Structure formats: C-alpha cells, structure tokens
Amino acid sequence: MNRKPQALAWIMAAAAFVLTASPALAQKKYDPGASDSESKIGNTNPYSGPASAYGTIGKSITGLLQDAE
C-alpha cells in the first residue's frame, strides 16, 4: 500500500489545526467603552430609510439615558 496520501492528509489536518488555533492567541482589542469587566450597551434603530419613523424611539431612549447620567 502507498502511505503517501495518508501522510499528506495528516500533514494537511495538522496545518489546518495550527492555522485555526492561532487567532485564539491574539491580543485582546476592544472598542471604546468595552473591557473584560464592563460593556456599554447602545441601541440600533433605523435613522434613515423606509423605517426611519421608528428612529424617534432610539432618539428618545438615548435622551433618557443621557439624562440619567
């Protein structure tokens, strides 16, 4: 039997594992307002387009949250 295809398959599997595991070792990068212990929660509302009438809800929530601070 020829073992070259089987060895190649193992090498390819090992390479795939190494390439997919490496992003887990990357440094943590957060956007402003986020950390390991705290996150800022915002809202997503349509402020333009056909559903923009619902954007007033988001503006009201934002205004209420700013008044609370």
PDB file of N, CA, C, O and CB in Angstrom:
ATOM      1  N   MET A   1       0.824  -1.196   0.000  1.00  0.00           N
ATOM      2  CA  MET A   1       0.000   0.000   0.000  1.00  0.00           C
ATOM      3  C   MET A   1       0.863   1.254   0.000  1.00  0.00           C
ATOM      4  O   MET A   1       1.971   1.276   0.537  1.00  0.00           O
ATOM      5  CB  MET A   1      -0.934   0.002   1.203  1.00  0.00           C
ATOM      6  N   ASN A   2       0.339   2.257  -0.597  1.00  0.00           N
ATOM      7  CA  ASN A   2       1.039   3.528  -0.668  1.00  0.00           C
ATOM      8  C   ASN A   2       0.562   4.407   0.485  1.00  0.00           C
ATOM      9  O   ASN A   2      -0.627   4.711   0.579  1.00  0.00           O
ATOM     10  CB  ASN A   2       0.803   4.225  -2.044  1.00  0.00           C
ATOM     11  N   ARG A   3       1.476   4.816   1.359  1.00  0.00           N
ATOM     12  CA  ARG A   3       1.103   5.594   2.543  1.00  0.00           C
ATOM     13  C   ARG A   3       1.268   7.096   2.342  1.00  0.00           C
ATOM     14  O   ARG A   3       0.974   7.869   3.255  1.00  0.00           O
ATOM     15  CB  ARG A   3       1.930   5.152   3.727  1.00  0.00           C
ATOM     16  N   LYS A   4       1.724   7.522   1.189  1.00  0.00           N
ATOM     17  CA  LYS A   4       1.919   8.955   0.950  1.00  0.00           C
ATOM     18  C   LYS A   4       0.616   9.746   1.037  1.00  0.00           C
ATOM     19  O   LYS A   4       0.612  10.795   1.681  1.00  0.00           O
ATOM     20  CB  LYS A   4       2.552   9.169  -0.411  1.00  0.00           C
ATOM     21  N   PRO A   5      -0.483   9.314   0.435  1.00  0.00           N
ATOM     22  CA  PRO A   5      -1.719  10.091   0.570  1.00  0.00           C
ATOM     23  C   PRO A   5      -2.204  10.202   2.020  1.00  0.00           C
ATOM     24  O   PRO A   5      -2.728  11.239   2.424  1.00  0.00           O
ATOM     25  CB  PRO A   5      -2.807   9.465  -0.278  1.00  0.00           C
ATOM     26  N   GLN A   6      -2.030   9.141   2.789  1.00  0.00           N
ATOM     27  CA  GLN A   6      -2.460   9.179   4.189  1.00  0.00           C
ATOM     28  C   GLN A   6      -1.576  10.143   4.988  1.00  0.00           C
ATOM     29  O   GLN A   6      -2.083  10.890   5.825  1.00  0.00           O
ATOM     30  CB  GLN A   6      -2.414   7.758   4.814  1.00  0.00           C
ATOM     31  N   ALA A   7      -0.279  10.136   4.743  1.00  0.00           N
ATOM     32  CA  ALA A   7       0.621  11.047   5.439  1.00  0.00           C
ATOM     33  C   ALA A   7       0.328  12.487   5.046  1.00  0.00           C
ATOM     34  O   ALA A   7       0.364  13.385   5.887  1.00  0.00           O
ATOM     35  CB  ALA A   7       2.084  10.698   5.137  1.00  0.00           C
ATOM     36  N   LEU A   8       0.041  12.706   3.777  1.00  0.00           N
ATOM     37  CA  LEU A   8      -0.301  14.047   3.324  1.00  0.00           C
ATOM     38  C   LEU A   8      -1.581  14.542   3.995  1.00  0.00           C
ATOM     39  O   LEU A   8      -1.686  15.716   4.349  1.00  0.00           O
ATOM     40  CB  LEU A   8      -0.457  14.071   1.804  1.00  0.00           C
ATOM     41  N   ALA A   9      -2.539  13.657   4.166  1.00  0.00           N
ATOM     42  CA  ALA A   9      -3.791  14.032   4.831  1.00  0.00           C
ATOM     43  C   ALA A   9      -3.536  14.438   6.278  1.00  0.00           C
ATOM     44  O   ALA A   9      -4.132  15.398   6.766  1.00  0.00           O
ATOM     45  CB  ALA A   9      -4.800  12.870   4.779  1.00  0.00           C
ATOM     46  N   TRP A  10      -2.655  13.714   6.969  1.00  0.00           N
ATOM     47  CA  TRP A  10      -2.337  14.063   8.357  1.00  0.00           C
ATOM     48  C   TRP A  10      -1.605  15.409   8.429  1.00  0.00           C
ATOM     49  O   TRP A  10      -1.861  16.210   9.328  1.00  0.00           O
ATOM     50  CB  TRP A  10      -1.476  12.955   9.005  1.00  0.00           C
ATOM     51  N   ILE A  11      -0.717  15.647   7.501  1.00  0.00           N
ATOM     52  CA  ILE A  11       0.012  16.921   7.484  1.00  0.00           C
ATOM     53  C   ILE A  11      -0.950  18.077   7.216  1.00  0.00           C
ATOM     54  O   ILE A  11      -0.856  19.129   7.848  1.00  0.00           O
ATOM     55  CB  ILE A  11       1.133  16.895   6.414  1.00  0.00           C
ATOM     56  N   MET A  12      -1.866  17.879   6.283  1.00  0.00           N
ATOM     57  CA  MET A  12      -2.846  18.924   5.980  1.00  0.00           C
ATOM     58  C   MET A  12      -3.762  19.181   7.177  1.00  0.00           C
ATOM     59  O   MET A  12      -4.099  20.330   7.463  1.00  0.00           O
ATOM     60  CB  MET A  12      -3.680  18.533   4.749  1.00  0.00           C
ATOM     61  N   ALA A  13      -4.160  18.133   7.866  1.00  0.00           N
ATOM     62  CA  ALA A  13      -5.022  18.291   9.048  1.00  0.00           C
ATOM     63  C   ALA A  13      -4.283  19.045  10.147  1.00  0.00           C
ATOM     64  O   ALA A  13      -4.867  19.908  10.802  1.00  0.00           O
ATOM     65  CB  ALA A  13      -5.492  16.912   9.573  1.00  0.00           C
ATOM     66  N   ALA A  14      -3.012  18.731  10.355  1.00  0.00           N
ATOM     67  CA  ALA A  14      -2.223  19.425  11.377  1.00  0.00           C
ATOM     68  C   ALA A  14      -2.044  20.899  11.014  1.00  0.00           C
ATOM     69  O   ALA A  14      -2.132  21.771  11.878  1.00  0.00           O
ATOM     70  CB  ALA A  14      -0.846  18.749  11.548  1.00  0.00           C
ATOM     71  N   ALA A  15      -1.795  21.170   9.736  1.00  0.00           N
ATOM     72  CA  ALA A  15      -1.637  22.558   9.302  1.00  0.00           C
ATOM     73  C   ALA A  15      -2.940  23.339   9.480  1.00  0.00           C
ATOM     74  O   ALA A  15      -2.918  24.496   9.899  1.00  0.00           O
ATOM     75  CB  ALA A  15      -1.183  22.611   7.834  1.00  0.00           C
ATOM     76  N   ALA A  16      -4.059  22.717   9.166  1.00  0.00           N
ATOM     77  CA  ALA A  16      -5.353  23.382   9.347  1.00  0.00           C
ATOM     78  C   ALA A  16      -5.604  23.679  10.816  1.00  0.00           C
ATOM     79  O   ALA A  16      -6.118  24.744  11.156  1.00  0.00           O
ATOM     80  CB  ALA A  16      -6.491  22.518   8.781  1.00  0.00           C
ATOM     81  N   PHE A  17      -5.244  22.744  11.690  1.00  0.00           N
ATOM     82  CA  PHE A  17      -5.437  22.959  13.128  1.00  0.00           C
ATOM     83  C   PHE A  17      -4.587  24.119  13.618  1.00  0.00           C
ATOM     84  O   PHE A  17      -5.070  24.962  14.374  1.00  0.00           O
ATOM     85  CB  PHE A  17      -5.095  21.686  13.918  1.00  0.00           C
ATOM     86  N   VAL A  18      -3.339  24.176  13.204  1.00  0.00           N
ATOM     87  CA  VAL A  18      -2.438  25.254  13.638  1.00  0.00           C
ATOM     88  C   VAL A  18      -2.942  26.604  13.142  1.00  0.00           C
ATOM     89  O   VAL A  18      -2.910  27.587  13.883  1.00  0.00           O
ATOM     90  CB  VAL A  18      -1.002  25.004  13.127  1.00  0.00           C
ATOM     91  N   LEU A  19      -3.399  26.661  11.913  1.00  0.00           N
ATOM     92  CA  LEU A  19      -3.868  27.930  11.364  1.00  0.00           C
ATOM     93  C   LEU A  19      -5.160  28.406  12.007  1.00  0.00           C
ATOM     94  O   LEU A  19      -5.360  29.613  12.146  1.00  0.00           O
ATOM     95  CB  LEU A  19      -4.064  27.803   9.879  1.00  0.00           C
ATOM     96  N   THR A  20      -6.036  27.503  12.402  1.00  0.00           N
ATOM     97  CA  THR A  20      -7.290  27.922  13.027  1.00  0.00           C
ATOM     98  C   THR A  20      -7.121  28.194  14.510  1.00  0.00           C
ATOM     99  O   THR A  20      -7.921  28.934  15.083  1.00  0.00           O
ATOM    100  CB  THR A  20      -8.357  26.866  12.820  1.00  0.00           C
ATOM    101  N   ALA A  21      -6.120  27.629  15.149  1.00  0.00           N
ATOM    102  CA  ALA A  21      -5.924  27.837  16.585  1.00  0.00           C
ATOM    103  C   ALA A  21      -5.149  29.119  16.870  1.00  0.00           C
ATOM    104  O   ALA A  21      -5.238  29.640  17.981  1.00  0.00           O
ATOM    105  CB  ALA A  21      -5.193  26.646  17.195  1.00  0.00           C
ATOM    106  N   SER A  22      -4.403  29.639  15.920  1.00  0.00           N
ATOM    107  CA  SER A  22      -3.557  30.798  16.190  1.00  0.00           C
ATOM    108  C   SER A  22      -4.328  32.087  16.501  1.00  0.00           C
ATOM    109  O   SER A  22      -3.819  32.874  17.299  1.00  0.00           O
ATOM    110  CB  SER A  22      -2.666  31.034  15.020  1.00  0.00           C
ATOM    111  N   PRO A  23      -5.517  32.371  15.937  1.00  0.00           N
ATOM    112  CA  PRO A  23      -6.205  33.600  16.335  1.00  0.00           C
ATOM    113  C   PRO A  23      -6.597  33.625  17.812  1.00  0.00           C
ATOM    114  O   PRO A  23      -6.793  34.706  18.368  1.00  0.00           O
ATOM    115  CB  PRO A  23      -7.436  33.783  15.492  1.00  0.00           C
ATOM    116  N   ALA A  24      -6.714  32.485  18.451  1.00  0.00           N
ATOM    117  CA  ALA A  24      -7.064  32.451  19.863  1.00  0.00           C
ATOM    118  C   ALA A  24      -5.951  33.034  20.727  1.00  0.00           C
ATOM    119  O   ALA A  24      -6.196  33.443  21.862  1.00  0.00           O
ATOM    120  CB  ALA A  24      -7.367  31.025  20.294  1.00  0.00           C
ATOM    121  N   LEU A  25      -4.756  33.072  20.208  1.00  0.00           N
ATOM    122  CA  LEU A  25      -3.621  33.608  20.956  1.00  0.00           C
ATOM    123  C   LEU A  25      -3.432  35.101  20.740  1.00  0.00           C
ATOM    124  O   LEU A  25      -2.502  35.684  21.296  1.00  0.00           O
ATOM    125  CB  LEU A  25      -2.361  32.881  20.570  1.00  0.00           C
ATOM    126  N   ALA A  26      -4.276  35.723  19.960  1.00  0.00           N
ATOM    127  CA  ALA A  26      -4.128  37.142  19.638  1.00  0.00           C
ATOM    128  C   ALA A  26      -4.409  38.014  20.860  1.00  0.00           C
ATOM    129  O   ALA A  26      -5.101  37.602  21.791  1.00  0.00           O
ATOM    130  CB  ALA A  26      -5.067  37.530  18.486  1.00  0.00           C
ATOM    131  N   GLN A  27      -3.861  39.217  20.835  1.00  0.00           N
ATOM    132  CA  GLN A  27      -4.081  40.170  21.917  1.00  0.00           C
ATOM    133  C   GLN A  27      -5.524  40.658  21.880  1.00  0.00           C
ATOM    134  O   GLN A  27      -6.102  40.829  20.806  1.00  0.00           O
ATOM    135  CB  GLN A  27      -3.097  41.363  21.812  1.00  0.00           C
ATOM    136  N   LYS A  28      -6.097  40.879  23.048  1.00  0.00           N
ATOM    137  CA  LYS A  28      -7.471  41.378  23.125  1.00  0.00           C
ATOM    138  C   LYS A  28      -7.508  42.832  22.695  1.00  0.00           C
ATOM    139  O   LYS A  28      -6.682  43.634  23.132  1.00  0.00           O
ATOM    140  CB  LYS A  28      -8.040  41.220  24.554  1.00  0.00           C
ATOM    141  N   LYS A  29      -8.459  43.177  21.843  1.00  0.00           N
ATOM    142  CA  LYS A  29      -8.640  44.553  21.392  1.00  0.00           C
ATOM    143  C   LYS A  29     -10.113  44.892  21.512  1.00  0.00           C
ATOM    144  O   LYS A  29     -10.963  44.200  20.952  1.00  0.00           O
ATOM    145  CB  LYS A  29      -8.131  44.751  19.926  1.00  0.00           C
ATOM    146  N   TYR A  30     -10.411  45.941  22.232  1.00  0.00           N
ATOM    147  CA  TYR A  30     -11.785  46.341  22.454  1.00  0.00           C
ATOM    148  C   TYR A  30     -12.044  47.710  21.853  1.00  0.00           C
ATOM    149  O   TYR A  30     -11.130  48.522  21.712  1.00  0.00           O
ATOM    150  CB  TYR A  30     -12.108  46.343  23.941  1.00  0.00           C
ATOM    151  N   ASP A  31     -13.287  47.958  21.503  1.00  0.00           N
ATOM    152  CA  ASP A  31     -13.701  49.281  21.085  1.00  0.00           C
ATOM    153  C   ASP A  31     -13.838  50.156  22.328  1.00  0.00           C
ATOM    154  O   ASP A  31     -13.858  49.633  23.442  1.00  0.00           O
ATOM    155  CB  ASP A  31     -15.033  49.226  20.281  1.00  0.00           C
ATOM    156  N   PRO A  32     -13.933  51.479  22.162  1.00  0.00           N
ATOM    157  CA  PRO A  32     -14.132  52.342  23.329  1.00  0.00           C
ATOM    158  C   PRO A  32     -15.406  51.965  24.085  1.00  0.00           C
ATOM    159  O   PRO A  32     -16.455  51.737  23.481  1.00  0.00           O
ATOM    160  CB  PRO A  32     -14.192  53.816  22.898  1.00  0.00           C
ATOM    161  N   GLY A  33     -15.301  51.903  25.395  1.00  0.00           N
ATOM    162  CA  GLY A  33     -16.453  51.585  26.224  1.00  0.00           C
ATOM    163  C   GLY A  33     -16.573  50.126  26.586  1.00  0.00           C
ATOM    164  O   GLY A  33     -17.535  49.750  27.256  1.00  0.00           O
ATOM    165  N   ALA A  34     -15.647  49.290  26.179  1.00  0.00           N
ATOM    166  CA  ALA A  34     -15.713  47.869  26.495  1.00  0.00           C
ATOM    167  C   ALA A  34     -14.408  47.424  27.143  1.00  0.00           C
ATOM    168  O   ALA A  34     -13.332  47.913  26.801  1.00  0.00           O
ATOM    169  CB  ALA A  34     -16.003  47.038  25.227  1.00  0.00           C
ATOM    170  N   SER A  35     -14.519  46.500  28.071  1.00  0.00           N
ATOM    171  CA  SER A  35     -13.356  45.912  28.718  1.00  0.00           C
ATOM    172  C   SER A  35     -13.741  44.508  29.167  1.00  0.00           C
ATOM    173  O   SER A  35     -14.831  44.034  28.848  1.00  0.00           O
ATOM    174  CB  SER A  35     -12.862  46.787  29.926  1.00  0.00           C
ATOM    175  N   ASP A  36     -12.861  43.840  29.900  1.00  0.00           N
ATOM    176  CA  ASP A  36     -13.188  42.500  30.389  1.00  0.00           C
ATOM    177  C   ASP A  36     -14.313  42.525  31.411  1.00  0.00           C
ATOM    178  O   ASP A  36     -15.050  41.549  31.544  1.00  0.00           O
ATOM    179  CB  ASP A  36     -11.960  41.851  30.998  1.00  0.00           C
ATOM    180  N   SER A  37     -14.453  43.633  32.136  1.00  0.00           N
ATOM    181  CA  SER A  37     -15.430  43.673  33.215  1.00  0.00           C
ATOM    182  C   SER A  37     -16.620  44.589  32.950  1.00  0.00           C
ATOM    183  O   SER A  37     -17.564  44.601  33.740  1.00  0.00           O
ATOM    184  CB  SER A  37     -14.761  44.099  34.465  1.00  0.00           C
ATOM    185  N   GLU A  38     -16.601  45.357  31.858  1.00  0.00           N
ATOM    186  CA  GLU A  38     -17.672  46.327  31.631  1.00  0.00           C
ATOM    187  C   GLU A  38     -17.914  46.512  30.134  1.00  0.00           C
ATOM    188  O   GLU A  38     -16.978  46.494  29.335  1.00  0.00           O
ATOM    189  CB  GLU A  38     -17.326  47.681  32.289  1.00  0.00           C
ATOM    190  N   SER A  39     -19.169  46.686  29.772  1.00  0.00           N
ATOM    191  CA  SER A  39     -19.537  46.943  28.381  1.00  0.00           C
ATOM    192  C   SER A  39     -20.592  48.037  28.341  1.00  0.00           C
ATOM    193  O   SER A  39     -21.464  48.101  29.208  1.00  0.00           O
ATOM    194  CB  SER A  39     -20.057  45.650  27.688  1.00  0.00           C
ATOM    195  N   LYS A  40     -20.511  48.891  27.341  1.00  0.00           N
ATOM    196  CA  LYS A  40     -21.563  49.874  27.122  1.00  0.00           C
ATOM    197  C   LYS A  40     -22.567  49.278  26.154  1.00  0.00           C
ATOM    198  O   LYS A  40     -22.197  48.688  25.139  1.00  0.00           O
ATOM    199  CB  LYS A  40     -20.988  51.220  26.580  1.00  0.00           C
ATOM    200  N   ILE A  41     -23.822  49.436  26.474  1.00  0.00           N
ATOM    201  CA  ILE A  41     -24.879  48.892  25.630  1.00  0.00           C
ATOM    202  C   ILE A  41     -25.590  50.057  24.965  1.00  0.00           C
ATOM    203  O   ILE A  41     -26.038  50.987  25.636  1.00  0.00           O
ATOM    204  CB  ILE A  41     -25.878  48.013  26.452  1.00  0.00           C
ATOM    205  N   GLY A  42     -25.692  50.003  23.666  1.00  0.00           N
ATOM    206  CA  GLY A  42     -26.368  51.059  22.926  1.00  0.00           C
ATOM    207  C   GLY A  42     -27.630  50.519  22.292  1.00  0.00           C
ATOM    208  O   GLY A  42     -28.146  49.478  22.699  1.00  0.00           O
ATOM    209  N   ASN A  43     -28.120  51.223  21.304  1.00  0.00           N
ATOM    210  CA  ASN A  43     -29.308  50.751  20.605  1.00  0.00           C
ATOM    211  C   ASN A  43     -29.063  50.816  19.107  1.00  0.00           C
ATOM    212  O   ASN A  43     -28.218  51.570  18.624  1.00  0.00           O
ATOM    213  CB  ASN A  43     -30.554  51.585  20.995  1.00  0.00           C
ATOM    214  N   THR A  44     -29.813  50.018  18.397  1.00  0.00           N
ATOM    215  CA  THR A  44     -29.746  50.045  16.944  1.00  0.00           C
ATOM    216  C   THR A  44     -31.152  50.304  16.435  1.00  0.00           C
ATOM    217  O   THR A  44     -32.036  49.453  16.538  1.00  0.00           O
ATOM    218  CB  THR A  44     -29.159  48.709  16.361  1.00  0.00           C
ATOM    219  N   ASN A  45     -31.337  51.471  15.896  1.00  0.00           N
ATOM    220  CA  ASN A  45     -32.620  51.869  15.337  1.00  0.00           C
ATOM    221  C   ASN A  45     -32.395  52.447  13.947  1.00  0.00           C
ATOM    222  O   ASN A  45     -31.322  52.973  13.652  1.00  0.00           O
ATOM    223  CB  ASN A  45     -33.336  52.894  16.256  1.00  0.00           C
ATOM    224  N   PRO A  46     -33.407  52.347  13.098  1.00  0.00           N
ATOM    225  CA  PRO A  46     -33.261  52.909  11.747  1.00  0.00           C
ATOM    226  C   PRO A  46     -33.427  54.425  11.777  1.00  0.00           C
ATOM    227  O   PRO A  46     -34.506  54.927  12.092  1.00  0.00           O
ATOM    228  CB  PRO A  46     -34.291  52.279  10.780  1.00  0.00           C
ATOM    229  N   TYR A  47     -32.368  55.149  11.452  1.00  0.00           N
ATOM    230  CA  TYR A  47     -32.442  56.603  11.442  1.00  0.00           C
ATOM    231  C   TYR A  47     -32.609  57.153  10.026  1.00  0.00           C
ATOM    232  O   TYR A  47     -32.775  58.358   9.837  1.00  0.00           O
ATOM    233  CB  TYR A  47     -31.198  57.192  12.084  1.00  0.00           C
ATOM    234  N   SER A  48     -32.565  56.269   9.041  1.00  0.00           N
ATOM    235  CA  SER A  48     -32.811  56.679   7.667  1.00  0.00           C
ATOM    236  C   SER A  48     -33.440  55.503   6.930  1.00  0.00           C
ATOM    237  O   SER A  48     -33.399  54.364   7.398  1.00  0.00           O
ATOM    238  CB  SER A  48     -31.494  57.150   6.966  1.00  0.00           C
ATOM    239  N   GLY A  49     -34.012  55.792   5.791  1.00  0.00           N
ATOM    240  CA  GLY A  49     -34.623  54.736   5.006  1.00  0.00           C
ATOM    241  C   GLY A  49     -36.121  54.630   5.261  1.00  0.00           C
ATOM    242  O   GLY A  49     -36.709  55.490   5.917  1.00  0.00           O
ATOM    243  N   PRO A  50     -36.734  53.571   4.740  1.00  0.00           N
ATOM    244  CA  PRO A  50     -38.187  53.456   4.825  1.00  0.00           C
ATOM    245  C   PRO A  50     -38.726  53.299   6.244  1.00  0.00           C
ATOM    246  O   PRO A  50     -39.879  53.646   6.500  1.00  0.00           O
ATOM    247  CB  PRO A  50     -38.633  52.301   4.010  1.00  0.00           C
ATOM    248  N   ALA A  51     -37.920  52.784   7.168  1.00  0.00           N
ATOM    249  CA  ALA A  51     -38.398  52.597   8.538  1.00  0.00           C
ATOM    250  C   ALA A  51     -37.904  53.692   9.468  1.00  0.00           C
ATOM    251  O   ALA A  51     -37.875  53.496  10.683  1.00  0.00           O
ATOM    252  CB  ALA A  51     -37.961  51.245   9.065  1.00  0.00           C
ATOM    253  N   SER A  52     -37.511  54.848   8.922  1.00  0.00           N
ATOM    254  CA  SER A  52     -36.916  55.900   9.739  1.00  0.00           C
ATOM    255  C   SER A  52     -37.883  56.503  10.752  1.00  0.00           C
ATOM    256  O   SER A  52     -37.444  57.169  11.690  1.00  0.00           O
ATOM    257  CB  SER A  52     -36.389  56.984   8.852  1.00  0.00           C
ATOM    258  N   ALA A  53     -39.178  56.289  10.589  1.00  0.00           N
ATOM    259  CA  ALA A  53     -40.133  56.797  11.578  1.00  0.00           C
ATOM    260  C   ALA A  53     -39.891  56.159  12.943  1.00  0.00           C
ATOM    261  O   ALA A  53     -40.186  56.758  13.977  1.00  0.00           O
ATOM    262  CB  ALA A  53     -41.579  56.532  11.117  1.00  0.00           C
ATOM    263  N   TYR A  54     -39.354  54.943  12.939  1.00  0.00           N
ATOM    264  CA  TYR A  54     -39.054  54.276  14.206  1.00  0.00           C
ATOM    265  C   TYR A  54     -37.774  54.800  14.853  1.00  0.00           C
ATOM    266  O   TYR A  54     -37.469  54.433  15.987  1.00  0.00           O
ATOM    267  CB  TYR A  54     -38.938  52.780  13.987  1.00  0.00           C
ATOM    268  N   GLY A  55     -37.032  55.635  14.168  1.00  0.00           N
ATOM    269  CA  GLY A  55     -35.819  56.216  14.718  1.00  0.00           C
ATOM    270  C   GLY A  55     -36.088  57.130  15.893  1.00  0.00           C
ATOM    271  O   GLY A  55     -35.208  57.336  16.730  1.00  0.00           O
ATOM    272  N   THR A  56     -37.280  57.679  15.971  1.00  0.00           N
ATOM    273  CA  THR A  56     -37.608  58.541  17.116  1.00  0.00           C
ATOM    274  C   THR A  56     -37.578  57.754  18.421  1.00  0.00           C
ATOM    275  O   THR A  56     -37.304  58.325  19.477  1.00  0.00           O
ATOM    276  CB  THR A  56     -38.991  59.185  16.926  1.00  0.00           C
ATOM    277  N   ILE A  57     -37.852  56.461  18.366  1.00  0.00           N
ATOM    278  CA  ILE A  57     -37.777  55.625  19.568  1.00  0.00           C
ATOM    279  C   ILE A  57     -36.337  55.591  20.072  1.00  0.00           C
ATOM    280  O   ILE A  57     -36.086  55.767  21.264  1.00  0.00           O
ATOM    281  CB  ILE A  57     -38.290  54.182  19.278  1.00  0.00           C
ATOM    282  N   GLY A  58     -35.401  55.364  19.166  1.00  0.00           N
ATOM    283  CA  GLY A  58     -33.994  55.333  19.552  1.00  0.00           C
ATOM    284  C   GLY A  58     -33.498  56.663  20.074  1.00  0.00           C
ATOM    285  O   GLY A  58     -32.719  56.708  21.025  1.00  0.00           O
ATOM    286  N   LYS A  59     -33.940  57.744  19.463  1.00  0.00           N
ATOM    287  CA  LYS A  59     -33.547  59.068  19.935  1.00  0.00           C
ATOM    288  C   LYS A  59     -34.104  59.339  21.324  1.00  0.00           C
ATOM    289  O   LYS A  59     -33.440  59.969  22.147  1.00  0.00           O
ATOM    290  CB  LYS A  59     -34.020  60.145  18.960  1.00  0.00           C
ATOM    291  N   SER A  60     -35.316  58.870  21.593  1.00  0.00           N
ATOM    292  CA  SER A  60     -35.919  59.050  22.921  1.00  0.00           C
ATOM    293  C   SER A  60     -35.159  58.259  23.974  1.00  0.00           C
ATOM    294  O   SER A  60     -34.895  58.764  25.065  1.00  0.00           O
ATOM    295  CB  SER A  60     -37.395  58.622  22.908  1.00  0.00           C
ATOM    296  N   ILE A  61     -34.807  57.022  23.651  1.00  0.00           N
ATOM    297  CA  ILE A  61     -34.060  56.199  24.599  1.00  0.00           C
ATOM    298  C   ILE A  61     -32.704  56.831  24.892  1.00  0.00           C
ATOM    299  O   ILE A  61     -32.282  56.888  26.047  1.00  0.00           O
ATOM    300  CB  ILE A  61     -33.879  54.767  24.054  1.00  0.00           C
ATOM    301  N   THR A  62     -32.022  57.302  23.859  1.00  0.00           N
ATOM    302  CA  THR A  62     -30.724  57.935  24.038  1.00  0.00           C
ATOM    303  C   THR A  62     -30.852  59.171  24.919  1.00  0.00           C
ATOM    304  O   THR A  62     -30.013  59.397  25.791  1.00  0.00           O
ATOM    305  CB  THR A  62     -30.113  58.306  22.680  1.00  0.00           C
ATOM    306  N   GLY A  63     -31.888  59.969  24.705  1.00  0.00           N
ATOM    307  CA  GLY A  63     -32.108  61.153  25.528  1.00  0.00           C
ATOM    308  C   GLY A  63     -32.379  60.800  26.988  1.00  0.00           C
ATOM    309  O   GLY A  63     -31.889  61.473  27.895  1.00  0.00           O
ATOM    310  N   LEU A  64     -33.150  59.756  27.209  1.00  0.00           N
ATOM    311  CA  LEU A  64     -33.439  59.334  28.582  1.00  0.00           C
ATOM    312  C   LEU A  64     -32.187  58.823  29.280  1.00  0.00           C
ATOM    313  O   LEU A  64     -31.970  59.113  30.456  1.00  0.00           O
ATOM    314  CB  LEU A  64     -34.518  58.252  28.591  1.00  0.00           C
ATOM    315  N   LEU A  65     -31.362  58.063  28.565  1.00  0.00           N
ATOM    316  CA  LEU A  65     -30.154  57.531  29.170  1.00  0.00           C
ATOM    317  C   LEU A  65     -29.138  58.635  29.477  1.00  0.00           C
ATOM    318  O   LEU A  65     -28.422  58.557  30.475  1.00  0.00           O
ATOM    319  CB  LEU A  65     -29.532  56.491  28.255  1.00  0.00           C
ATOM    320  N   GLN A  66     -29.074  59.657  28.627  1.00  0.00           N
ATOM    321  CA  GLN A  66     -28.153  60.764  28.885  1.00  0.00           C
ATOM    322  C   GLN A  66     -28.609  61.595  30.072  1.00  0.00           C
ATOM    323  O   GLN A  66     -27.782  62.124  30.815  1.00  0.00           O
ATOM    324  CB  GLN A  66     -28.023  61.648  27.650  1.00  0.00           C
ATOM    325  N   ASP A  67     -29.919  61.716  30.255  1.00  0.00           N
ATOM    326  CA  ASP A  67     -30.439  62.458  31.404  1.00  0.00           C
ATOM    327  C   ASP A  67     -30.175  61.720  32.698  1.00  0.00           C
ATOM    328  O   ASP A  67     -30.015  62.350  33.743  1.00  0.00           O
ATOM    329  CB  ASP A  67     -31.931  62.710  31.247  1.00  0.00           C
ATOM    330  N   ALA A  68     -30.123  60.381  32.654  1.00  0.00           N
ATOM    331  CA  ALA A  68     -29.919  59.577  33.847  1.00  0.00           C
ATOM    332  C   ALA A  68     -28.485  59.655  34.364  1.00  0.00           C
ATOM    333  O   ALA A  68     -28.247  59.393  35.543  1.00  0.00           O
ATOM    334  CB  ALA A  68     -30.282  58.144  33.563  1.00  0.00           C
ATOM    335  N   GLU A  69     -27.533  60.005  33.518  1.00  0.00           N
ATOM    336  CA  GLU A  69     -26.130  60.038  33.935  1.00  0.00           C
ATOM    337  C   GLU A  69     -25.795  61.233  34.713  1.00  0.00           C
ATOM    338  O   GLU A  69     -24.649  61.396  35.132  1.00  0.00           O
ATOM    339  CB  GLU A  69     -25.239  59.964  32.781  1.00  0.00           C
TER     340      GLU A  69
END
